Amino acid sequence: MSLGTRLKALRGSRSKADFARELGITPDYVRMLEGDEKHPGQTLLELFCLKYSINKDWLLTGIGWASSPSSSWKAEEWITEKFEGSDISKAFILTYHDGLGGCANGFILDTKRGVLSMEGGSTRSGYTGGGPNIYRKILEKIKGKGLPVYVRRFKANETPAWNKTDLSELLAGPDIGHLDIEAELRYLRPDLYSEEKLLEKELSTKYPEDEKLINLVKKLERIYKEGNLKERAEVRGIIEEVYDELAGKLEPAANENIKKDRAGNGD
């Protein structure tokens, strides 16, 4: 990938005219830069890096990460802009150890105009905090886009020297596998992404008027588990009626979850 191609990837879905306007240059000069007919001067290079949070070494050589956000909120801002302003076809996650807490999760986005990447120090996992929350939000964005996503996990002693690595060379081979985003989300936050929580979220989103009904079911289930035989029999009948009502409103996949729940409530 040449410098011109990296600039094209950085432009994303913006028109040459819009990109030129942001930088104070002409659309024709953008065309020449992207075609490698011209090389940006030092001042323009610095502007590229400052305005678009890009590492100068990557811009010049293609080596290392394109961006290294200094905080989790900047990481979210950078990647959100890329999701909104680039035609992304697939995403890669490189999970690695950098000597700090948890695991770092770097992102590589394959777009129609080239490849962009973001270092993973601000999108960590393995503990609770800002970084893991942003990592989770990015996974939700990928899931919402329906993008294929792949992962490569490095052991502690295998983390590459990123400033000497062409990341595109790490995106093939037996160490790359498809990432099950839903399983990853459940692993990160089982309190938010268990089947029960997802069912509750679907119900409260699609049928907010049934939220009180859901809470009532929970209360009845507690009585059912703790009550005597007569109370259990009465409560079970009520729960069955409520489940029947809810099941008629849900998608087939959610109905399967209800069937599982009902089976789990048997004696």
TIMIKOL-844023 format. One line per 8 residues: number of its first residue (from 1); for each residue y, x negated, z negated of N, C-alpha, C. Coordinates in steps of 0.05 Angstrom, whole numbers, plus 32768, in hexadecimal, padded with zeros to 4 digits. Layout:
<pts>
NUM = Y:X:Z:Y:X:Z:Y:X:Z ~ ...
</pts>
This chain:
<pts>
1 = 7FE8:7FEF:8000:8000:8000:8000:8019:7FEE:8000 ~ 802A:7FF2:8014:8042:7FE2:8016:8058:7FED:8004 ~ 806E:7FDE:8002:8085:7FE7:7FF2:808F:8001:7FFD ~ 8090:8003:8017:809A:801C:8024:8089:8034:801D ~ 806E:802F:801D:805C:8045:8016:805F:804D:7FF9 ~ 8064:803A:7FE7:8069:8040:7FCB:8082:8050:7FC7 ~ 8097:804A:7FD7:80B0:8059:7FD6:80AB:8076:7FE0 ~ 809A:8079:7FF4:8094:8093:7FFE:8085:80A4:7FE9
9 = 8073:8097:7FDB:8065:80A4:7FC5:8078:80AD:7FAF ~ 808B:809B:7FAA:809F:80A1:7F95:80B1:80B8:7F9D ~ 80B7:80BA:7FB7:80C8:80D1:7FC1:80B9:80EB:7FBE ~ 809F:80EB:7FC0:8090:8103:7FBC:8096:8118:7FD1 ~ 809A:8131:7FC9:809F:8147:7FDB:80BD:814A:7FE2 ~ 80CE:8139:7FD6:80EB:813B:7FDD:80EE:8134:7FFB ~ 8103:8140:8007:810A:8138:8022:8117:811D:8021 ~ 8118:8110:8038:8126:80F6:803A:8144:80FA:8033
17 = 814F:8110:803B:816B:8116:8036:8170:8118:8018 ~ 815F:8127:800A:8162:812A:7FED:815F:8110:7FDE ~ 814A:8101:7FE6:8145:80E7:7FDA:815D:80D4:7FDE ~ 8167:80D4:7FF7:817E:80C3:7FFD:8196:80CB:7FEC ~ 819A:80E5:7FE9:81B1:80EF:7FD9:81AF:80E5:7FBC ~ 8197:80E6:7FB1:8193:80DD:7F95:819A:80C0:7F92 ~ 8195:80B0:7FA7:8199:8093:7FA5:81B3:8089:7FB0 ~ 81C2:809B:7FBD:81DC:8092:7FC9:81D8:8082:7FE2
25 = 81C3:8087:7FF1:81BE:807A:800B:81BA:808F:8020 ~ 81B5:8086:8039:81B2:8099:804F:8195:80A0:8054 ~ 818F:80B8:805F:8173:80BE:8065:8167:80AB:8079 ~ 8177:80A0:808B:816D:808D:809F:8164:8073:8091 ~ 8173:806B:807C:816C:8053:806D:8152:8058:805D ~ 814E:8070:8053:8135:8078:8046:811E:8074:8059 ~ 8122:807E:8072:810D:807C:8086:8106:805F:808C ~ 811A:804E:808D:8115:8031:8092:8107:8024:807B
33 = 810F:802C:8062:8102:8020:804B:80E4:8028:804A ~ 80DF:8042:804F:80C3:804B:804E:80B3:8041:8064 ~ 80BF:803A:807B:80B1:802E:8091:80B0:8010:8090 ~ 80B9:8004:8079:80B9:7FE7:8075:80CA:7FD8:808A ~ 80DD:7FE6:8095:80F0:7FDA:80A8:8106:7FCC:8099 ~ 810C:7FD5:8081:8120:7FC9:806F:8114:7FC5:8054 ~ 811F:7FB2:8045:8116:7FAC:802A:812E:7FB3:8017 ~ 8129:7FC2:8002:8140:7FC9:7FF0:814B:7FB0:7FE2
41 = 8165:7FB0:7FDF:8171:7F9A:7FD1:816D:7F9D:7FB3 ~ 8176:7F89:7FA4:8171:7F88:7F87:817D:7FA0:7F79 ~ 8195:7FA8:7F81:81A3:7FBE:7F74:8193:7FD8:7F78 ~ 818A:7FDC:7F91:817B:7FF5:7F97:8160:7FF5:7F89 ~ 8153:7FDE:7F87:813A:7FDC:7F79:813D:7FE4:7F5C ~ 8152:7FDA:7F50:8158:7FE1:7F34:815D:7FFF:7F30 ~ 816B:800A:7F44:8170:8027:7F43:8157:8037:7F45 ~ 8145:802F:7F58:812B:803D:7F5A:811D:803D:7F3F
49 = 811C:8026:7F32:810C:8023:7F19:8119:8033:7F03 ~ 8134:8032:7F01:8142:8040:7EEB:8140:805E:7EEF ~ 8146:8067:7F08:8148:8084:7F0D:812D:8092:7F0C ~ 8118:8084:7F14:80FD:8091:7F16:80E9:8086:7F02 ~ 80F3:8076:7EEE:80E1:806B:7ED9:80CA:805C:7EE5 ~ 80CF:8049:7EF6:80BB:803A:7F05:80BC:801D:7EFD ~ 80A5:8010:7EFB:80A3:7FF4:7EF6:80AA:7FE4:7F0F ~ 80BB:7FD1:7F0D:80C4:7FC1:7F24:80AD:7FB2:7F30
57 = 809B:7FA6:7F20:8085:7F97:7F2B:8073:7FA8:7F3C ~ 806E:7FC1:7F33:805D:7FD3:7F43:806B:7FD9:7F5D ~ 8085:7FDF:7F5C:8094:7FE6:7F74:8093:7FD0:7F89 ~ 8095:7FB7:7F80:8095:7FA0:7F92:8079:7F98:7F9B ~ 8066:7F9A:7F8A:804B:7F8F:7F90:8034:7FA3:7F91 ~ 8038:7FBA:7F84:8022:7FCD:7F82:800E:7FC7:7F6C ~ 8014:7FB3:7F5C:8003:7FAA:7F46:800C:7FB7:7F2C ~ 7FF8:7FBF:7F1C:7FFE:7FCB:7F02:8005:7FE9:7F04
65 = 8010:7FF3:7EEE:8017:8010:7EEC:8032:8015:7EFA ~ 8034:802B:7F07:804E:8032:7F13:8063:8038:7EFE ~ 805A:8046:7EE8:806D:804D:7ED3:8061:8047:7EB8 ~ 8072:803F:7EA5:8069:803A:7E89:807C:8048:7E76 ~ 8079:8062:7E72:808B:8071:7E61:808B:8066:7E44 ~ 80A3:8066:7E38:80A6:805B:7E1E:80A1:806F:7E07 ~ 809C:8088:7E0E:8096:809C:7DFA:8086:80B2:7E06 ~ 8079:80C3:7DF5:8068:80D8:7DFF:8079:80ED:7E0E
73 = 8091:80F3:7E05:80A1:8108:7E13:80AA:80FD:7E2E ~ 80AF:80E3:7E31:80B6:80D8:7E4B:809E:80D8:7E5E ~ 8086:80D4:7E52:806E:80D5:7E62:806A:80F2:7E6D ~ 806F:8106:7E5C:806C:8121:7E65:8081:8128:7E7A ~ 8099:811F:7E77:80AE:8124:7E8A:80A8:8117:7EA5 ~ 809E:80FE:7EA5:8098:80F0:7EBD:8082:80FD:7ECD ~ 806C:8104:7EBF:8055:810F:7ECE:805A:812C:7ED6 ~ 806A:813B:7EC6:8071:8156:7ECE:8081:8156:7EE7
81 = 8093:8143:7EEA:80A3:8141:7F02:8092:813B:7F1A ~ 807D:812A:7F16:806B:8123:7F2C:805A:813B:7F34 ~ 8051:814B:7F20:8042:8163:7F27:8053:8177:7F37 ~ 806C:8178:7F30:807E:818B:7F3E:8089:8181:7F58 ~ 808B:8166:7F5B:8098:815A:7F72:8086:814A:7F85 ~ 806C:814B:7F81:8059:813D:7F92:8042:814E:7F99 ~ 8037:8149:7FB1:801F:8158:7FBA:8007:8148:7FB1 ~ 7FFD:814E:7F99:7FE7:813F:7F8D:7FCC:814B:7F96
89 = 7FBA:813A:7F9F:7FA0:8143:7FA8:7F8B:813F:7F93 ~ 7F8D:812B:7F82:7F7A:8126:7F6C:7F87:8114:7F58 ~ 7F7A:8113:7F40:7F85:8102:7F2B:7F6E:80F2:7F1F ~ 7F75:80DA:7F15:7F62:80C8:7F08:7F6E:80C2:7EEC ~ 7F5C:80C0:7ED8:7F64:80B8:7EBE:7F55:809E:7EB7 ~ 7F63:808A:7EAF:7F58:8071:7EA5:7F5B:8070:7E87 ~ 7F45:8071:7E78:7F46:8071:7E5B:7F3F:8055:7E52 ~ 7F50:8049:7E41:7F4C:802D:7E39:7F57:8028:7E1D
97 = 7F50:8011:7E13:7F59:8008:7DF8:7F6F:7FF3:7DFC ~ 7F85:7FF6:7DED:7F9A:7FE3:7DEF:7FA2:7FD7:7DD4 ~ 7F90:7FDA:7DC0:7F95:7FCE:7DA6:7FA5:7FE0:7D93 ~ 7FAD:7FF7:7D9D:7FBC:800A:7D8C:7FA9:8021:7D84 ~ 7FB4:8036:7D78:7FA3:804C:7D6E:7F97:805C:7D85 ~ 7F7F:8065:7D81:7F72:8076:7D95:7F6D:8068:7DAF ~ 7F6B:8078:7DC5:7F68:806E:7DE0:7F80:8075:7DF1 ~ 7F88:8062:7E02:7F9D:8068:7E15:7F91:8076:7E2D
105 = 7FA0:8088:7E3A:7F97:8097:7E51:7FAB:8095:7E67 ~ 7FA7:8083:7E7A:7FB9:8080:7E90:7FB2:8093:7EA7 ~ 7FC6:809C:7EB6:7FC1:80AF:7ECB:7FC8:80A2:7EE6 ~ 7FB7:80A8:7EFA:7FBC:80A0:7F16:7FBB:80B9:7F27 ~ 7FD1:80BE:7F35:7FD3:80D6:7F45:7FD2:80CF:7F63 ~ 7FBF:80DA:7F71:7FBC:80D6:7F8D:7FCB:80EB:7F9C ~ 7FE1:80E4:7FA9:7FF2:80F7:7FB7:7FF0:80F3:7FD5 ~ 7FFB:8106:7FE4:7FFA:8104:8001:800A:80ED:800C
113 = 801D:80E3:7FFC:802E:80CD:8005:8027:80B3:7FF8 ~ 8014:80B2:7FE7:800C:8099:7FDA:8003:809E:7FBD ~ 7FFE:8088:7FAF:7FF3:8089:7F94:8008:8082:7F7F ~ 800A:8092:7F6A:801C:808D:7F54:800B:808B:7F3A ~ 8015:807C:7F27:8006:8078:7F0E:8018:8076:7EF6 ~ 800D:807D:7EDF:801C:807C:7EC6:800B:8070:7EB0 ~ 8015:805C:7EA3:8007:804E:7E8D:8000:8062:7E77 ~ 7FEA:805C:7E68:7FE0:8070:7E55:7FE8:806C:7E38
121 = 7FFA:805A:7E32:8001:8055:7E16:800E:806C:7E09 ~ 801B:807E:7E18:802A:8095:7E0D:801A:80AF:7E0F ~ 8002:80AD:7E1B:7FF1:80C5:7E1D:7FD5:80BE:7E12 ~ 7FD5:80BB:7DF8:7FBD:80B1:7DEB:7FAA:80C7:7DE2 ~ 7F93:80C1:7DD9:7F80:80D4:7DCD:7F71:80C6:7DB7 ~ 7F64:80D6:7DA6:7F54:80CA:7D91:7F60:80CE:7D75 ~ 7F77:80DB:7D74:7F84:80E1:7D5B:7F98:80F8:7D60 ~ 7FA6:8101:7D4D:7FBA:8116:7D51:7FD6:810B:7D52
129 = 7FE7:8116:7D62:8002:810C:7D65:800E:8113:7D80 ~ 8026:8108:7D85:8034:810E:7D9E:8025:8106:7DB7 ~ 801B:80ED:7DB7:800C:80E4:7DCF:7FF4:80F5:7DD6 ~ 7FE2:80FB:7DC3:7FCC:810C:7DC9:7FD4:8128:7DD2 ~ 7FEA:8133:7DC7:7FF3:814D:7DD0:7FFC:814D:7DED ~ 800A:8137:7DF5:8013:8134:7E11:7FFB:8131:7E23 ~ 7FE7:8121:7E1A:7FCF:811D:7E2A:7FC2:8138:7E2F ~ 7FC0:8148:7E1A:7FB4:8163:7E1D:7FC4:8174:7E30
137 = 7FDF:8173:7E2E:7FEF:8184:7E40:7FEC:817B:7E5D ~ 7FE9:8161:7E62:7FE6:8158:7E7D:7FCB:8162:7E88 ~ 7FB6:8161:7E77:7F9C:816C:7E80:7F9F:8189:7E87 ~ 7FAE:8198:7E77:7FB2:81B4:7E7D:7FC1:81B8:7E98 ~ 7FD4:81A6:7E9E:7FE2:81A8:7EB7:7FCF:81A3:7ECE ~ 7FBE:818F:7ECB:7FAA:8189:7EE0:7F97:81A0:7EE4 ~ 7F8E:81AC:7ECE:7F7C:81C3:7ECF:7F8A:81DA:7EDD ~ 7FA3:81DF:7ED6:7FB3:81F4:7EE2:7FB6:81F1:7F00
145 = 7FB8:81D8:7F0A:7FBB:81D2:7F26:7FA0:81D4:7F35 ~ 7F8A:81D4:7F26:7F70:81D5:7F32:7F69:81BB:7F40 ~ 7F74:81A5:7F37:7F6F:818B:7F44:7F55:817F:7F3B ~ 7F47:8171:7F4D:7F30:8162:7F44:7F3A:814A:7F34 ~ 7F2D:8143:7F1F:7F35:812D:7F0E:7F1D:811C:7F07 ~ 7F22:8102:7F08:7F0C:80EE:7F03:7F15:80DC:7EEC ~ 7F01:80D0:7EDF:7F07:80BF:7EC8:7EF7:80A6:7EC9 ~ 7F03:8091:7EBF:7EF5:8077:7EBB:7EFD:806E:7E9F
153 = 7EE8:806A:7E8E:7EED:8062:7E72:7EE5:8045:7E6E ~ 7EF8:8035:7E65:7EF3:8018:7E60:7EEC:8014:7E43 ~ 7ED8:8003:7E3F:7ED2:7FFA:7E23:7EE8:7FE8:7E19 ~ 7EE8:7FE3:7DFF:7EFE:7FD4:7DF2:7F01:7FB8:7DFF ~ 7EEB:7FAC:7E06:7EED:7F91:7E11:7EEE:7F90:7E30 ~ 7EF2:7FA8:7E3C:7EF3:7FA9:7E59:7F0E:7FB0:7E65 ~ 7F22:7FB5:7E53:7F3C:7FBE:7E5D:7F48:7FA8:7E6F ~ 7F50:7FAF:7E87:7F5B:7F9C:7E9A:7F77:7F92:7E91
161 = 7F7F:7F7C:7E9C:7F9B:7F73:7E99:7FAB:7F82:7EAE ~ 7FB8:7F98:7EA5:7FC4:7FAA:7EB8:7FD9:7F9E:7ECA ~ 7FE8:7F8A:7EBF:7FFD:7F7E:7ECF:7FF2:7F6C:7EE5 ~ 7FD7:7F69:7EE6:7FCB:7F59:7EFB:7FB7:7F6A:7F0C ~ 7FB7:7F84:7F08:7FA3:7F95:7F13:7FAE:7FA9:7F28 ~ 7FA0:7FA9:7F3F:7FA6:7FBE:7F52:7F95:7FD6:7F4A ~ 7FA2:7FEB:7F40:7F94:8002:7F35:7F82:8010:7F49 ~ 7F89:800F:7F62:7F79:801D:7F77:7F5D:8011:7F78
169 = 7F59:7FF8:7F70:7F3F:7FEC:7F70:7F2D:7FF7:7F5A ~ 7F38:8005:7F47:7F28:8010:7F31:7F1F:802D:7F35 ~ 7F25:8038:7F4C:7F21:8055:7F50:7F08:805B:7F60 ~ 7EF6:8048:7F62:7EDD:804D:7F70:7EC6:803F:7F61 ~ 7EAE:8047:7F67:7E97:803A:7F5B:7E89:804B:7F46 ~ 7E73:8041:7F3B:7E63:8052:7F29:7E70:8058:7F0E ~ 7E86:8049:7F07:7E93:804E:7EED:7EA6:8065:7EEE ~ 7EAC:8070:7F05:7EBE:8087:7F08:7EAD:80A1:7F08
177 = 7EB5:80B4:7EF8:7EA6:80CD:7EF7:7EB9:80E5:7EF7 ~ 7EAF:80FC:7EFE:7EBF:8115:7EFC:7EC4:811C:7EDF ~ 7EDC:8124:7ED9:7EE3:812C:7EBE:7EE2:814B:7EBB ~ 7ED2:8154:7EA8:7ED2:8170:7EA1:7EEA:8175:7E8E ~ 7EFF:8180:7E99:7F18:8183:7E89:7F14:8196:7E71 ~ 7F05:81AB:7E75:7F01:81BE:7E5F:7EF2:81B1:7E48 ~ 7EDE:81A1:7E4F:7ECF:8192:7E3A:7EE0:817E:7E2D ~ 7EF1:8170:7E3C:7F04:815D:7E30:7F17:816A:7E1D
185 = 7F22:8181:7E25:7F34:8190:7E14:7F27:8199:7DFA ~ 7F0E:81A2:7DFC:7EFF:81AB:7DE4:7EFA:8193:7DD2 ~ 7EF5:817C:7DDE:7EF0:8163:7DCE:7F0A:815B:7DBF ~ 7F20:815D:7DCD:7F3A:8155:7DC2:7F43:8168:7DAB ~ 7F41:8182:7DB0:7F4B:8196:7D9D:7F37:81AD:7D9C ~ 7F21:81AA:7D8E:7F0E:81C0:7D8C:7F1A:81D9:7D7F ~ 7F2F:81D5:7D6E:7F3C:81EB:7D61:7F4C:81FC:7D75 ~ 7F52:81F1:7D8D:7F62:8200:7DA1:7F51:8209:7DB8
193 = 7F3C:81FA:7DBE:7F2E:81FF:7DD7:7F10:8206:7DD4 ~ 7F08:820F:7DBC:7EED:8219:7DBA:7EEB:8233:7DCA ~ 7ED3:823C:7DD0:7ECF:8254:7DDF:7EDD:826C:7DD1 ~ 7EDB:826C:7DB7:7EE7:8282:7DA8:7F06:8282:7DAB ~ 7F12:826A:7DA9:7F2F:8268:7DAB:7F38:826F:7DC8 ~ 7F29:8266:7DDC:7F30:826D:7DF7:7F2F:828B:7DFD ~ 7F1B:8297:7DF1:7F18:82B4:7DF3:7F30:82C2:7DE6 ~ 7F37:82B9:7DCE:7F4E:82C5:7DC0:7F68:82C1:7DD1
201 = 7F6A:82A9:7DDD:7F82:82A4:7DED:7F83:82B6:7E05 ~ 7F6C:82BA:7E12:7F6C:82CC:7E2A:7F72:82E8:7E22 ~ 7F68:82F1:7E0C:7F6D:830C:7E02:7F8B:8310:7DFB ~ 7F96:82FD:7DEC:7FB1:8300:7DE3:7FC5:82FE:7DFB ~ 7FBD:82EF:7E10:7FCE:82EB:7E27:7FCD:8304:7E3A ~ 7FB4:830D:7E3F:7FB1:8323:7E52:7FB5:833E:7E44 ~ 7FAD:833F:7E2B:7FAE:8359:7E1D:7FBB:8356:7E01 ~ 7FD5:8350:7E01:7FE2:834B:7DE7:7FE0:8362:7DD3
209 = 7FDD:837B:7DDE:7FDB:8392:7DCD:7FC1:8392:7DBD ~ 7FAD:8381:7DC4:7F94:8380:7DB6:7F93:836A:7DA1 ~ 7FA9:835C:7D9C:7FA9:8346:7D89:7FA1:8351:7D6D ~ 7FAB:8368:7D65:7FA4:8373:7D4B:7F87:837A:7D4A ~ 7F7C:8382:7D60:7F60:8389:7D62:7F4F:8370:7D5E ~ 7F58:835A:7D6A:7F49:8341:7D67:7F49:8338:7D4A ~ 7F60:833A:7D3D:7F61:8332:7D21:7F50:8344:7D0F ~ 7F4E:835D:7D17:7F3D:8370:7D08:7F1F:8368:7D0B
217 = 7F18:8360:7D23:7EFC:8357:7D27:7EF6:833F:7D15 ~ 7F08:832C:7D13:7F04:8315:7D02:7F00:831D:7CE5 ~ 7F10:8330:7CDC:7F0E:833A:7CC1:7EF3:8347:7CBC ~ 7EEB:8358:7CCF:7ED2:8366:7CCD:7EBA:8352:7CCD ~ 7EBD:833D:7CDD:7EA7:8329:7CDE:7EA4:831B:7CC4 ~ 7EBA:8316:7CB6:7EB9:8309:7C9C:7EAA:831C:7C88 ~ 7EB2:8336:7C89:7EA4:8349:7C77:7E86:834A:7C7E ~ 7E80:834A:7C98:7E64:834C:7CA0:7E54:8334:7C95
225 = 7E60:831C:7C96:7E51:8305:7C8D:7E4E:8304:7C6F ~ 7E61:8310:7C60:7E61:830E:7C43:7E57:8327:7C35 ~ 7E55:833E:7C43:7E4F:8357:7C36:7E31:835B:7C31 ~ 7E2B:8372:7C24:7E0F:837A:7C1F:7E04:8387:7C38 ~ 7DEA:838F:7C38:7DDD:8399:7C4F:7DEB:83B2:7C5B ~ 7DF3:83C5:7C49:7E00:83DD:7C52:7E1B:83D7:7C5F ~ 7E2B:83C5:7C52:7E45:83BE:7C5E:7E41:83B0:7C78 ~ 7E2D:839F:7C79:7E27:8390:7C92:7E20:83A3:7CA9
233 = 7E10:83B7:7CA3:7E08:83CB:7CB8:7E20:83DB:7CC2 ~ 7E32:83E3:7CAF:7E49:83F3:7CB7:7E5D:83E2:7CC8 ~ 7E61:83C9:7CBE:7E74:83B8:7CCC:7E6A:83B0:7CE7 ~ 7E50:83AB:7CE9:7E44:83A3:7D03:7E48:83B9:7D18 ~ 7E46:83D2:7D0F:7E4A:83E8:7D22:7E67:83E9:7D2C ~ 7E7A:83E3:7D1A:7E96:83E3:7D23:7E9B:83CC:7D36 ~ 7E90:83B4:7D2F:7E94:839C:7D41:7E89:83A2:7D5D ~ 7E72:83AF:7D5E:7E65:83B5:7D78:7E78:83C6:7D88
241 = 7E84:83DA:7D7B:7E96:83EC:7D8A:7EAF:83DD:7D94 ~ 7EBA:83CB:7D84:7ED1:83BC:7D8C:7ECA:83A9:7DA3 ~ 7EB4:839B:7DA1:7EAB:838A:7DB7:7EA8:8399:7DD1 ~ 7E9D:83B1:7DCF:7E99:83C2:7DE7:7EB4:83C8:7DF4 ~ 7EC8:83CE:7DE3:7EE2:83D4:7DEE:7EEF:83BC:7DFB ~ 7EED:83A5:7DEE:7EF9:838D:7DF9:7EEB:8384:7E13 ~ 7ED0:8386:7E13:7EC1:837C:7E2A:7EC8:838A:7E43 ~ 7ED1:83A3:7E42:7ED8:83B1:7E5A:7EF2:83A7:7E66
249 = 7F01:8396:7E58:7F1B:838D:7E62:7F1A:8371:7E6C ~ 7F04:8362:7E68:7F04:8346:7E6D:7EF6:833E:7E87 ~ 7EFC:8325:7E90:7EEF:831A:7EA7:7ED1:8315:7EA0 ~ 7EC0:8312:7EB4:7EA3:830D:7EAF:7E9E:82F6:7E9D ~ 7EAD:82DF:7EA1:7EA8:82C8:7E90:7EAD:82CE:7E73 ~ 7EC3:82DD:7E6E:7EC9:82E3:7E52:7EB5:82F6:7E46 ~ 7EAA:8308:7E57:7E95:831A:7E4D:7E7C:830B:7E44 ~ 7E77:82F5:7E52:7E60:82E5:7E4A:7E64:82D9:7E2E
257 = 7E7D:82D1:7E29:7E84:82C6:7E0E:7E80:82DB:7DF9 ~ 7E88:82F4:7E00:7E85:830A:7DEC:7E67:830E:7DE6 ~ 7E56:830E:7DFC:7E3A:8311:7DF7:7E2F:82FC:7DE4 ~ 7E38:82E3:7DE8:7E2F:82CD:7DD6:7E38:82D3:7DBA ~ 7E51:82DC:7DB7:7E5C:82E2:7D9C:7E4B:82F7:7D8E ~ 7E45:830C:7D9E:7E36:8322:7D92:7E1A:8319:7D8A ~ 7E0E:8308:7D9B:7DF3:82FE:7D94:7DF4:82EE:7D7B ~ 7E0B:82DF:7D77:7E0D:82CE:7D60:7E12:82DD:7D46
265 = 7E1A:82F7:7D49:7E1F:8307:7D31:7E07:8316:7D28 ~ 7DF0:8313:7D36:7DD8:8322:7D2E:7DCC:8317:7D14 ~ 7DBA:8327:7D08:7DAD:831F:7CEF:7D99:8309:7CF4
</pts>
